[in-house]
Amino acid sequence: MSAVKHYKWYKVEEVIYWQPNNMCIVSVNGKTLTLARQNNTFFAFAHKCPHASGIMAQGFLDAAGNVVCPLHRYRFHMQTGRNVSGEGYFLKTYPVETKDDGIYIGMEEQKFLGLF
């Protein structure tokens, strides 16, 4: 039985600059994230590569729709975070919704169970 994830949605208040590689850095709920767009779809994921902390927004999007780290060319599926170049790392990803008033990123709500 899998746990149901609950998200709190945060609006991306400002995208300062979309780089030519279709990525930008945003700050949402105190976290620095990378926001990418491909074919009118948005993806949000960790700011740094889990391998050697390369800044993901300085990488590129490959023809298969993966984000590629600029340091060692590790490739990650933008929706699942799965490492597709075989090194075994996982990139933290966040769900994205677009609404009439902007782009929203979902962050998993942490619920703690008290023991009585």
N, C-alpha and C positions, 0 to 999 in steps of 0.2 A: 504494500500500500504506500503510495507516494504522498508526501505532504503537499498541501496546496500552498502556493506562494501568494502572499499578499503584498501589493506594492503601494507605495505612496508616490504620487506623481508630482514632479517639479517642472515648472516651466523654465526653459532655457531663456533667460532674460535678455541676453545679448550675445550675438555672434559678431565678434569684432572684424574678423577677416577670414574669408574662405580662401585657403591656399590653392594654387593651381592643381594640386594633387587631390582636390575635393575633400580635404579634411581641415578641421580647425580644433582648437583647444577651447573648452568651455568649463565654467565653474558652476556646479549645481549642488545645492545643499552642502556646501563646504568641501566638495570633492572636485578635483581637477580631472576631467575626462576628455577623451577624444570623440569628436562627432564627425562622422563620415557620411557622404551621400553618394549613392550610385543608382542611376536610372530612376531618379525621383523618389528613392527610398533612403531613409536615414537609419544609421546604426550608431550606437554609443558603446564605447568600451574603455578599458583602462588607459590612463595617460602614458604608462610606461610598460615596456615589454617585461614579462615575468622572467625572462632569461638573464638579461644584463642591463635592464632599466633603460633601454633605448626609448627615446620619445617617439611614440607611435605616429603622431601627426607629422613627423619628419620623414616617414616612410612613404609607401605608395600602395595603391590598390592594383592588384594584378588582373589579368583578363578573366580569371575564374571567379572574381569577386572576393578575393581574400585581401586582408591587410598584411603588408610586409614590413617587418621591422627594419629600420635603416642600418642597424649595426651589423647583424649577422644574417639578414635575409630570412629569418624565421617567418613562416606564413601561418596566419590564423583565419579561420572562418569567422566573418564579422558578426553573424547572428548567434552562433553557439560558443565561440571562443576556442573551439577545438583546434589544436595545432595540426596543420595538414602537411607539414614538411617533415614530419617524423621524429621530432626531438622530444615529444612527450609533455610539453608545457601546455598550460591552459591560460587563456587571456580572459579576464573578467569582462563580461558583457552586461548590458542593461537594455531593457525593452524601451522602445521609442514609439510614441504616438504623435501624429501630426493632427492638429485641430485648426479651426479657422483663425484662432488667435495666436498660434505659434506651435513650437515643438516642445514636447514633454518627455522627460526621461523618468522611468520608474525605478525606484529604489526599494529593495525588499525591506518590509517592516520587520523589525526584530521583536518577537514576542517572547517574554520570559514567563515561565510557569512557576508560580510560587508553590512551595510545598507546605502543607499545613498539617 
